[in-house]
Amino acid sequence: MPRLTARGVAFLLAGAGILALAYAVERPELLIVGALAVVAPLIALVVVASARPAVRVARQLEPVVAVQGEVVRVTVSVSGRARAAEWLERVPMRPGFAGPGRLPDVRLTRPATFGYRYWPGRRGLVPVGPLLIEGRDPFALAVRVTDTRAVSTQLVLPPVVPLPPGPIPEPSTESGARSARSRERSDDDVVTREYRQGDALRRVHWRVTARQGELMVRQDEPQAGPRSRLVIDTQVGGYRDADGRRDPASVTFEQGVRLAASVAVHLAERGYSVDLLTPTPRTADAPHGDGPAGAVLGELALLGLGPNDAHREPSSRAGSLPVVVIASDPDPETVRWMLAHRSPPAPALALLLGDGARDATGGGEPGASATPETAEAAFARAGWSVARVPASASPEQAWLTLSGVDAQLLPEWAVPRD
């Protein structure tokens, strides 16, 4: 519904005051002034109410699959019928909207187009829109905000930074050629087809969908080759800075997701297929990103903290696969679950974020060591390469620390930057 602006309310109150004054001082000429001041906002309401826009909104996002913190260019096309007005667009970044800007007159034969940029503030499937059209009368006495309800959904991946060579060896020579073909396979080589009822959302190929103008799903041939495991703790109890909201958030967990994304791409570029494992259930229909680690990046984009799970599924120890664990302050049950994912002599790495000091031995349990043992000590005793780094450490610094290099002692030019 249209409403009065502050100026319109001021006119209305001033008019009422002048009418009252006209009767008090018995000055008939003031009645005309007061009546005009009262009627003007009411006429403005009628004008704004009669100028309701009827539009269709189309939105083009570039890139279609975004990365958290990187620029996204949005082009909005408005067709239909609308008078010149101001526009606002809701976007997933602070302060929560883009604009305001000026929308010219829109006619059936003359659509309007405008653009803006935004930087996604969070990962996941985020909404872009709706477009809000704010129409006013010529004197700005009344306003009407029209919600077009046109929303586009964009996949935002966690940021990835290149990691230097680390303790994970190259794949075996017998699968090296197959891995090389997997690495050389470009995004345009992926076979796609039209979306069919029942197809999983995670198989939607976002770039081809944007290019074709209709939903397209990928038909990748399964790529055999060496595999690896990426394990990340997703239990709210494993992060001391997690808040108590319904959807808990943790800065340390977000750093862990960013580190996991960089590790996943690093492993995929070396020829490994990456299996993501978490102690809590994940979204079964996560969309795919692009590149050799696209499936894992899509899952990481939707990954969130969940409740502590003491009855998680047992790990599968089939094969001697490299394992990388990312956690902060895991409880004893979680540490034992993570340790069970390694089959010696496979390489096993554990990156622990923050300054956790929780007992990993289960203190009072039968057979537990009398001396408290931290998660870091438990991984080291099991023969893992383990490093504890500050939650604020960059992925490159954490990876270098895990490789036995003190990143803080390196010159600034020697540490890769974003």
DRENNU-385048 format. One line per field, with one value per residue (C-alpha): residue number from 1; x, y, z. Coordinates in Angstrom, 1 decimal. Each point is the difference from the previous one (the first is absolute). Example, Ala and Ser with C-alpha at 12.3 -4.5 7.8 and 13.67 -1.06 7.14 Angstrom:
<atoms>
drennu = (1 / 2)
px = (12.3 / 1.4)
py = (-4.5 / 3.4)
pz = (7.8 / -0.7)
</atoms>
This chain:
<atoms>
drennu = (1 / 2 / 3 / 4 / 5 / 6 / 7 / 8 / 9 / 10 / 11 / 12 / 13 / 14 / 15 / 16 / 17 / 18 / 19 / 20 / 21 / 22 / 23 / 24 / 25 / 26 / 27 / 28 / 29 / 30 / 31 / 32 / 33 / 34 / 35 / 36 / 37 / 38 / 39 / 40 / 41 / 42 / 43 / 44 / 45 / 46 / 47 / 48 / 49 / 50 / 51 / 52 / 53 / 54 / 55 / 56 / 57 / 58 / 59 / 60 / 61 / 62 / 63 / 64 / 65 / 66 / 67 / 68 / 69 / 70 / 71 / 72 / 73 / 74 / 75 / 76 / 77 / 78 / 79 / 80 / 81 / 82 / 83 / 84 / 85 / 86 / 87 / 88 / 89 / 90 / 91 / 92 / 93 / 94 / 95 / 96 / 97 / 98 / 99 / 100 / 101 / 102 / 103 / 104 / 105 / 106 / 107 / 108 / 109 / 110 / 111 / 112 / 113 / 114 / 115 / 116 / 117 / 118 / 119 / 120 / 121 / 122 / 123 / 124 / 125 / 126 / 127 / 128 / 129 / 130 / 131 / 132 / 133 / 134 / 135 / 136 / 137 / 138 / 139 / 140 / 141 / 142 / 143 / 144 / 145 / 146 / 147 / 148 / 149 / 150 / 151 / 152 / 153 / 154 / 155 / 156 / 157 / 158 / 159 / 160 / 161 / 162 / 163 / 164 / 165 / 166 / 167 / 168 / 169 / 170 / 171 / 172 / 173 / 174 / 175 / 176 / 177 / 178 / 179 / 180 / 181 / 182 / 183 / 184 / 185 / 186 / 187 / 188 / 189 / 190 / 191 / 192 / 193 / 194 / 195 / 196 / 197 / 198 / 199 / 200 / 201 / 202 / 203 / 204 / 205 / 206 / 207 / 208 / 209 / 210 / 211 / 212 / 213 / 214 / 215 / 216 / 217 / 218 / 219 / 220 / 221 / 222 / 223 / 224 / 225 / 226 / 227 / 228 / 229 / 230 / 231 / 232 / 233 / 234 / 235 / 236 / 237 / 238 / 239 / 240 / 241 / 242 / 243 / 244 / 245 / 246 / 247 / 248 / 249 / 250 / 251 / 252 / 253 / 254 / 255 / 256 / 257 / 258 / 259 / 260 / 261 / 262 / 263 / 264 / 265 / 266 / 267 / 268 / 269 / 270 / 271 / 272 / 273 / 274 / 275 / 276 / 277 / 278 / 279 / 280 / 281 / 282 / 283 / 284 / 285 / 286 / 287 / 288 / 289 / 290 / 291 / 292 / 293 / 294 / 295 / 296 / 297 / 298 / 299 / 300 / 301 / 302 / 303 / 304 / 305 / 306 / 307 / 308 / 309 / 310 / 311 / 312 / 313 / 314 / 315 / 316 / 317 / 318 / 319 / 320 / 321 / 322 / 323 / 324 / 325 / 326 / 327 / 328 / 329 / 330 / 331 / 332 / 333 / 334 / 335 / 336 / 337 / 338 / 339 / 340 / 341 / 342 / 343 / 344 / 345 / 346 / 347 / 348 / 349 / 350 / 351 / 352 / 353 / 354 / 355 / 356 / 357 / 358 / 359 / 360 / 361 / 362 / 363 / 364 / 365 / 366 / 367 / 368 / 369 / 370 / 371 / 372 / 373 / 374 / 375 / 376 / 377 / 378 / 379 / 380 / 381 / 382 / 383 / 384 / 385 / 386 / 387 / 388 / 389 / 390 / 391 / 392 / 393 / 394 / 395 / 396 / 397 / 398 / 399 / 400 / 401 / 402 / 403 / 404 / 405 / 406 / 407 / 408 / 409 / 410 / 411 / 412 / 413 / 414 / 415 / 416 / 417 / 418)
px = (0.0 / 1.2 / 0.9 / 0.9 / 3.5 / 1.3 / -0.6 / -3.6 / -0.7 / 1.4 / -2.3 / -3.0 / 0.8 / 0.7 / -3.3 / -1.9 / 1.7 / -0.7 / -3.7 / -0.2 / 1.7 / -2.4 / -2.9 / 1.8 / 0.9 / -3.1 / 2.1 / -1.9 / 3.0 / 2.0 / -2.6 / 1.1 / 3.6 / -0.8 / -2.3 / 2.7 / 2.6 / -2.3 / -1.2 / 3.5 / 1.2 / -3.3 / 0.2 / 3.6 / -1.2 / -2.5 / 2.6 / 2.5 / -2.7 / -1.1 / 3.6 / 0.6 / 2.7 / -0.6 / 3.5 / 2.0 / 3.5 / 2.9 / 3.4 / 3.3 / 2.9 / 3.6 / 1.5 / -2.8 / 1.9 / 1.5 / 2.8 / -0.5 / 1.5 / 0.6 / -1.9 / -3.2 / -1.5 / -3.8 / -2.0 / -3.7 / -2.5 / -3.5 / -2.8 / -3.6 / -1.5 / 1.3 / 0.6 / 3.4 / 0.9 / 2.9 / 1.1 / 1.6 / 1.2 / 0.5 / 3.4 / 1.8 / 2.6 / 0.0 / -2.0 / -2.3 / -1.0 / 1.5 / -1.1 / -1.9 / 0.0 / -2.4 / -2.2 / -1.2 / -3.5 / -0.7 / -2.4 / -1.1 / 2.3 / 2.8 / 1.4 / 2.5 / 3.4 / 2.4 / 2.9 / 2.0 / 2.6 / 0.0 / 2.4 / -1.6 / 0.4 / -0.8 / 0.3 / -2.9 / -3.0 / -0.8 / -2.9 / 0.6 / -3.1 / -2.8 / -0.1 / -1.8 / -1.5 / -0.7 / -2.5 / -0.7 / -2.2 / 1.6 / 0.1 / 1.2 / -3.0 / -0.9 / 2.0 / -0.8 / 2.6 / -0.8 / 1.7 / 0.5 / 0.6 / 2.5 / 2.9 / 3.0 / 1.9 / 3.8 / 2.5 / 2.8 / 3.1 / 2.5 / 3.2 / 2.9 / 3.6 / 2.9 / 2.0 / 3.7 / 1.1 / -0.5 / 0.3 / -2.6 / 2.0 / -0.8 / -2.4 / 1.5 / 1.4 / -2.5 / -2.8 / 2.0 / -1.0 / -3.7 / 0.4 / 1.7 / -2.9 / -2.4 / 2.0 / 0.2 / -3.7 / -1.5 / -3.4 / -1.2 / 0.8 / -2.7 / -3.0 / -3.3 / -3.7 / -3.3 / -1.4 / -2.5 / -2.4 / 1.8 / 3.5 / 2.0 / 0.7 / 3.7 / 0.3 / -1.2 / 2.8 / -0.4 / 2.2 / -1.6 / -3.5 / 0.8 / 1.2 / -2.9 / -2.7 / -1.4 / 0.9 / 2.8 / 1.5 / 3.4 / 0.6 / 3.6 / 1.5 / 1.3 / 3.8 / 1.9 / 3.2 / 1.6 / -2.3 / 0.5 / -2.1 / -0.6 / -1.6 / -1.3 / -1.6 / -3.5 / -1.2 / -0.9 / 1.7 / 3.4 / 0.2 / 0.3 / -1.1 / -3.3 / -3.0 / -3.2 / -2.3 / -2.3 / 2.4 / 3.3 / 2.9 / 3.7 / 2.9 / 2.3 / -2.3 / -0.2 / 3.8 / 0.0 / -2.4 / 2.2 / 3.1 / -1.9 / -0.9 / 3.6 / 1.2 / -2.7 / 1.1 / 3.6 / -0.6 / -2.2 / 2.7 / 2.5 / -2.3 / -1.9 / -3.8 / -1.1 / -2.6 / -1.4 / -0.9 / -1.7 / -1.2 / -3.5 / -2.4 / 0.5 / -2.3 / -0.6 / -0.8 / 2.8 / 0.7 / 3.3 / 2.6 / 2.4 / 3.3 / 1.4 / -1.1 / -3.4 / -2.0 / 1.9 / -0.1 / -3.8 / -0.3 / 2.3 / -2.1 / -3.0 / 1.9 / -1.2 / 0.4 / -2.2 / -0.7 / 2.5 / -0.6 / 1.2 / -1.5 / 1.7 / 0.6 / 3.1 / 2.8 / 0.9 / 3.7 / 0.0 / 3.2 / 3.0 / -1.2 / 1.6 / -2.0 / -0.1 / -1.9 / -1.0 / -1.5 / 0.4 / -0.8 / -1.5 / -1.3 / 1.6 / -2.7 / 0.6 / 3.8 / -0.4 / -2.4 / 2.5 / 2.9 / -1.9 / -0.1 / 3.7 / 1.3 / 3.8 / 2.3 / -2.1 / 1.0 / -2.2 / -0.1 / -1.9 / -0.4 / -1.3 / -1.2 / 0.1 / 1.4 / -2.2 / 1.0 / -2.7 / 0.9 / 0.1 / 0.4 / -3.3 / 1.6 / -2.2 / -0.7 / 1.3 / 3.4 / 0.6 / 3.4 / 0.4 / 1.7 / -2.5 / 0.8 / -1.1 / -1.3 / 3.3 / 1.9 / -2.5 / 0.6 / 3.7 / 0.1 / -1.9 / 2.7 / -1.8 / 1.6 / -1.8 / 0.2 / -1.9 / -0.3 / -1.8 / -3.6 / 1.1 / 2.8 / -0.4 / -0.3 / 3.5 / 1.5 / -1.9 / 1.2 / 3.6 / -0.2 / -1.3 / 2.9 / 2.5 / 0.6 / -0.5 / -1.9 / 0.5 / 3.8 / -0.3 / 0.4 / -3.2 / 0.7 / 0.4 / -3.5 / -2.7 / -2.8 / -3.6)
py = (0.0 / 3.6 / 2.0 / 3.6 / 1.1 / 2.2 / 3.0 / -1.2 / -0.5 / 3.5 / 1.5 / -1.8 / 1.1 / 3.5 / 0.2 / -1.3 / 2.6 / 2.9 / -1.1 / 0.1 / 3.4 / 1.4 / -0.8 / 1.3 / 3.4 / 0.1 / 0.5 / -1.6 / 0.4 / -2.5 / -2.7 / -0.1 / -0.4 / -2.7 / -1.9 / 0.0 / -1.3 / -2.8 / -1.0 / 0.0 / -3.2 / -1.7 / 0.7 / -1.2 / -3.3 / -0.4 / 0.8 / -2.5 / -2.7 / 0.3 / -0.3 / -3.6 / -1.5 / -3.2 / -1.3 / -3.2 / -0.2 / -2.0 / -0.1 / -1.1 / -0.9 / 0.0 / -2.3 / -2.5 / -1.9 / 2.6 / -0.1 / 1.5 / 3.5 / 0.3 / 2.4 / -1.0 / 2.1 / 0.1 / 1.3 / 0.5 / 0.4 / 1.4 / -0.3 / 0.8 / 3.3 / 2.3 / 3.6 / 1.5 / -1.0 / -1.0 / -3.6 / -2.1 / -3.6 / -2.3 / -1.8 / -2.4 / 2.6 / 2.9 / 2.2 / -2.5 / 1.9 / 1.6 / 3.5 / 2.1 / 1.0 / 1.6 / -2.2 / 1.9 / -0.4 / -3.5 / -0.7 / -3.1 / 0.8 / 1.6 / -2.1 / 1.4 / -1.5 / 0.8 / -1.7 / 0.0 / -2.1 / -1.8 / -2.1 / -3.2 / 0.2 / -3.7 / -3.3 / -2.3 / 0.3 / 3.7 / 2.0 / 3.1 / 2.2 / 0.8 / 3.4 / 2.7 / 2.9 / 3.1 / 2.3 / 3.5 / 2.9 / 3.1 / 1.7 / -3.0 / 0.1 / -3.7 / -3.1 / -3.6 / -2.8 / -2.8 / -3.4 / -1.7 / -3.3 / -1.0 / -1.8 / -1.7 / -2.7 / 0.0 / -2.6 / 1.6 / -2.2 / 0.5 / 1.8 / -2.1 / 0.9 / -2.0 / -2.1 / -0.8 / -3.6 / -1.8 / -3.3 / -1.8 / -1.9 / -0.2 / -2.8 / -3.3 / -0.3 / -2.7 / 2.5 / 3.1 / 0.1 / -0.3 / 2.7 / 2.3 / -0.4 / 0.9 / 3.1 / 1.1 / -0.4 / 3.5 / 1.2 / 0.1 / -3.7 / -1.1 / -1.6 / 1.5 / -0.6 / 1.6 / -0.2 / -2.8 / -0.5 / -1.7 / 1.1 / 1.1 / 3.7 / -0.8 / -1.1 / 3.4 / 1.6 / 3.6 / 1.5 / -1.9 / 0.7 / 3.7 / -0.3 / -2.1 / 1.7 / -3.2 / -2.5 / -2.3 / -2.9 / -1.5 / -3.6 / -0.5 / -3.3 / -1.4 / 0.6 / -2.9 / 0.9 / 0.6 / 1.2 / 2.0 / 0.9 / 3.4 / -0.1 / 3.2 / 0.2 / 1.5 / -0.5 / 3.2 / -1.3 / -0.1 / 3.8 / 2.1 / 3.2 / -1.5 / 2.1 / -1.4 / 1.0 / -2.3 / 0.0 / 0.1 / 1.9 / -0.1 / 2.0 / -2.9 / -2.3 / 2.4 / 0.1 / -3.8 / -0.1 / 2.4 / -2.2 / -3.1 / 1.6 / 0.8 / -3.5 / -1.6 / 1.9 / -0.6 / -3.8 / 0.0 / 1.9 / -2.7 / -2.7 / -1.2 / -0.4 / 1.5 / -1.6 / 2.5 / -1.6 / 1.7 / -1.3 / 1.6 / -0.5 / 2.2 / 1.3 / -3.0 / 2.2 / 2.5 / 1.8 / -0.3 / 2.6 / 0.1 / -1.8 / -3.3 / 0.6 / 1.5 / -2.7 / 0.6 / 3.8 / -0.2 / -2.0 / 2.3 / 3.0 / -1.4 / -1.5 / 1.1 / -0.8 / -2.7 / -1.6 / -2.3 / -3.6 / -2.8 / -2.6 / 1.0 / -2.6 / -2.0 / 0.8 / -2.2 / -1.0 / -1.5 / 0.9 / 2.0 / 3.5 / 3.3 / 1.7 / 3.7 / 1.0 / 3.5 / 0.8 / 2.3 / -1.6 / -3.5 / -2.1 / -3.5 / -1.9 / 2.2 / -0.4 / -3.8 / 0.2 / 2.1 / -2.2 / -3.0 / 1.4 / -0.7 / -3.3 / -0.1 / 0.8 / 2.6 / 3.6 / 1.6 / 3.7 / 1.9 / 3.8 / 1.3 / 3.6 / 2.1 / -0.8 / -2.9 / -1.9 / -2.6 / -3.5 / -2.5 / -3.1 / 0.2 / 0.6 / -2.2 / -2.8 / -3.5 / -0.5 / 3.7 / 1.4 / 1.5 / 3.0 / 2.2 / -0.1 / 2.8 / -0.7 / 1.2 / -2.6 / -2.7 / 0.6 / 0.2 / -3.3 / -1.7 / 1.0 / 2.9 / 3.2 / 2.5 / 3.8 / 2.5 / 3.4 / 3.2 / 0.3 / 3.2 / -1.8 / 0.0 / -3.3 / 0.4 / 0.6 / -3.0 / -2.3 / 1.2 / -0.7 / -3.5 / -0.5 / 0.8 / 3.6 / 2.8 / 2.5 / 2.8 / -0.2 / 0.3 / 3.3 / 1.6 / -0.6 / -3.7 / -0.6 / -0.1 / 2.6 / 0.1)
pz = (0.0 / -0.6 / 3.0 / 0.8 / 0.2 / 2.8 / -2.2 / -0.6 / 3.7 / 0.6 / -2.6 / 1.6 / 3.5 / -1.1 / -1.9 / 3.0 / 2.2 / -2.5 / -0.2 / 3.8 / 0.1 / -2.6 / 2.2 / 3.1 / -1.5 / -2.3 / -3.2 / -2.9 / -2.4 / 2.1 / -0.7 / -3.6 / 0.9 / 2.6 / -2.4 / -2.7 / 2.5 / 1.1 / -3.5 / -1.6 / 1.8 / -0.6 / -3.7 / 0.0 / 1.5 / -2.8 / -2.6 / 1.4 / 0.4 / -3.6 / -1.3 / 1.0 / -2.2 / -1.9 / -0.9 / -0.6 / 1.2 / -1.6 / 1.7 / -1.5 / 2.4 / -1.0 / 1.0 / 0.5 / 2.6 / 2.4 / 2.5 / 3.5 / 0.1 / -3.7 / -2.2 / -1.7 / -2.8 / -0.2 / -3.0 / 0.6 / -2.8 / 0.9 / -2.6 / 0.2 / 1.2 / 2.8 / 0.5 / 0.8 / 3.5 / 2.3 / 0.3 / 2.7 / -0.3 / 2.9 / -0.1 / 2.4 / 1.3 / 2.4 / 0.3 / -1.8 / -3.1 / -3.2 / -1.0 / 0.1 / -3.6 / -2.5 / -2.1 / -3.2 / -1.4 / -1.1 / -2.9 / -1.7 / -2.9 / 2.0 / 2.8 / 2.4 / 0.9 / 2.8 / 1.7 / 3.2 / 1.8 / 3.3 / 2.0 / 1.5 / 3.8 / 0.6 / -1.7 / -1.0 / -2.2 / 0.5 / -1.3 / -2.2 / 0.0 / 0.1 / -1.8 / 1.9 / -1.9 / 2.0 / -1.7 / 1.2 / -1.1 / -1.5 / 3.4 / 2.0 / 2.3 / -0.4 / -0.9 / -1.0 / 0.1 / -2.4 / 0.6 / -3.3 / 1.7 / -2.7 / 1.7 / -1.6 / 1.9 / -0.3 / 1.1 / 2.0 / 0.6 / 2.8 / -1.2 / -1.2 / 0.1 / -1.6 / 2.5 / -0.4 / -0.3 / 3.3 / 1.7 / -2.3 / -2.6 / -3.7 / -1.1 / -0.9 / -3.5 / -1.0 / 0.3 / -0.9 / -3.6 / 0.8 / 2.6 / -2.5 / -2.4 / 2.8 / 0.8 / -3.7 / -0.4 / -0.4 / 1.1 / -3.6 / -0.5 / 2.4 / -1.7 / 0.9 / -0.8 / 0.8 / 3.6 / 0.6 / 2.8 / 2.8 / -0.9 / 3.1 / 0.4 / 0.6 / -3.6 / -1.4 / -2.1 / 0.9 / -2.8 / -2.8 / 1.5 / -0.1 / -3.6 / -1.3 / 1.9 / 1.4 / 2.7 / -1.1 / 1.9 / -0.3 / -1.2 / 1.1 / -0.6 / 3.3 / 0.2 / 1.5 / 1.8 / 3.4 / 2.7 / 3.2 / 3.0 / 1.4 / 3.5 / 1.6 / 3.5 / -0.4 / 3.6 / 1.9 / 3.1 / -1.8 / -0.3 / 3.1 / -1.8 / -1.3 / 1.0 / 1.4 / -2.8 / -1.8 / -2.9 / 1.9 / -1.5 / 0.7 / -1.4 / 0.6 / -1.9 / -3.0 / 0.0 / 0.0 / -3.0 / -1.9 / 0.8 / -1.0 / -3.4 / -0.7 / 1.0 / -2.1 / -3.1 / 0.8 / 0.1 / -3.1 / -2.0 / 1.0 / -1.5 / 3.1 / 0.2 / 3.3 / 2.3 / 2.6 / 3.4 / 2.9 / 3.4 / -0.6 / -2.9 / -3.1 / -2.7 / -2.3 / -3.0 / 0.0 / -3.3 / -1.8 / -0.5 / -2.9 / -0.4 / 1.1 / 3.6 / -0.9 / 1.9 / 3.2 / -0.3 / -0.5 / 3.2 / 1.9 / -1.1 / 1.8 / 3.0 / 3.4 / 3.6 / 1.4 / 3.5 / 1.6 / -1.3 / 2.2 / -2.4 / -3.2 / -2.8 / 0.4 / -2.5 / -2.9 / 0.0 / -3.5 / -1.8 / 1.1 / -0.7 / 0.9 / 2.8 / 0.9 / 3.2 / 0.8 / 3.5 / 2.9 / 3.4 / -0.7 / 2.8 / 0.7 / -2.0 / -3.0 / 0.2 / 0.1 / -3.0 / -1.9 / 0.8 / -1.3 / -3.5 / -0.5 / -1.3 / 0.5 / -1.7 / -1.7 / 0.6 / 2.7 / 0.8 / 2.8 / 0.0 / 3.3 / 0.2 / 3.1 / 3.4 / 1.0 / 3.1 / 0.3 / 1.2 / -2.8 / 2.2 / 1.7 / 3.5 / 2.2 / -2.5 / 0.8 / -1.5 / -0.6 / 0.7 / 3.4 / -1.7 / -1.9 / -3.8 / -2.4 / -3.5 / -1.3 / 2.0 / -0.9 / -3.7 / 0.4 / 2.1 / -2.8 / -2.5 / -1.7 / -1.1 / 2.2 / 0.4 / 2.1 / -1.5 / 1.0 / -1.3 / -1.8 / -2.0 / -3.8 / -1.8 / -1.4 / 3.5 / 1.5 / -2.9 / 0.4 / 3.7 / -0.6 / -2.4 / 2.8 / -1.0 / 2.4 / -2.2 / 2.5 / -0.6 / -3.8 / -1.7 / -1.1 / -3.7 / 0.6 / 1.3 / -2.8 / 0.4 / -1.2)
</atoms>
